[in-house]
Amino acid sequence: MQLEIVTPEKVILDQDVQSVSVPGIEGEFQILENHAPIISVLTKGHIKLDVNTKLPKAIEDDFQKMNDKLCMEITGGVIEMNNNKVIVLTD
């Protein structure tokens, strides 16, 4: 599935991923390929990615390695999943 992470300044990531875990209001949840359409508010926490390929060098500094996932800290935002495309709007 395609994941796009967008901030007011730039598009941080636009890449295929196997899964994405995000901090929801009622706890962390994971989105996999063919997930039902969803829109949800995100809270402070980490976006955790399971990627198919290596990240481009230009954005490697935006992510940390945690166990076998790539993680990015956020202070909040919104996530939308529809037709195997996930868009995360965050600051």
Secondary structure as the mmCIF struct_conf table of DSSP 4:
data_model
#
loop_
_struct_conf.conf_type_id
_struct_conf.id
_struct_conf.beg_label_comp_id
_struct_conf.beg_label_asym_id
_struct_conf.beg_label_seq_id
_struct_conf.end_label_comp_id
_struct_conf.end_label_asym_id
_struct_conf.end_label_seq_id
STRN STRN1 GLN A 2 VAL A 6
BEND BEND1 PRO A 8 GLU A 9
STRN STRN2 VAL A 11 GLY A 24
TURN_TY1_P TURN_TY1_P1 ILE A 25 GLU A 26
STRN STRN3 GLY A 27 LEU A 32
TURN_TY1_P TURN_TY1_P2 GLU A 33 ASN A 34
HELX_LH_PP_P HELX_LH_PP_P1 HIS A 35 PRO A 37
STRN STRN4 ILE A 38 LEU A 42
BEND BEND2 LYS A 44 LYS A 44
STRN STRN5 GLY A 45 VAL A 51
BEND BEND3 ASN A 52 THR A 53
HELX_LH_PP_P HELX_LH_PP_P2 LYS A 54 PRO A 56
HELX_RH_3T_P HELX_RH_3T_P1 LYS A 57 ASP A 62
STRN STRN6 GLN A 64 MET A 66
TURN_TY1_P TURN_TY1_P3 ASN A 67 ASP A 68
STRN STRN7 LYS A 69 ILE A 74
BEND BEND4 THR A 75 THR A 75
STRN STRN8 GLY A 77 ASN A 82
TURN_TY1_P TURN_TY1_P4 ASN A 83 ASN A 84
STRN STRN9 LYS A 85 THR A 90
#
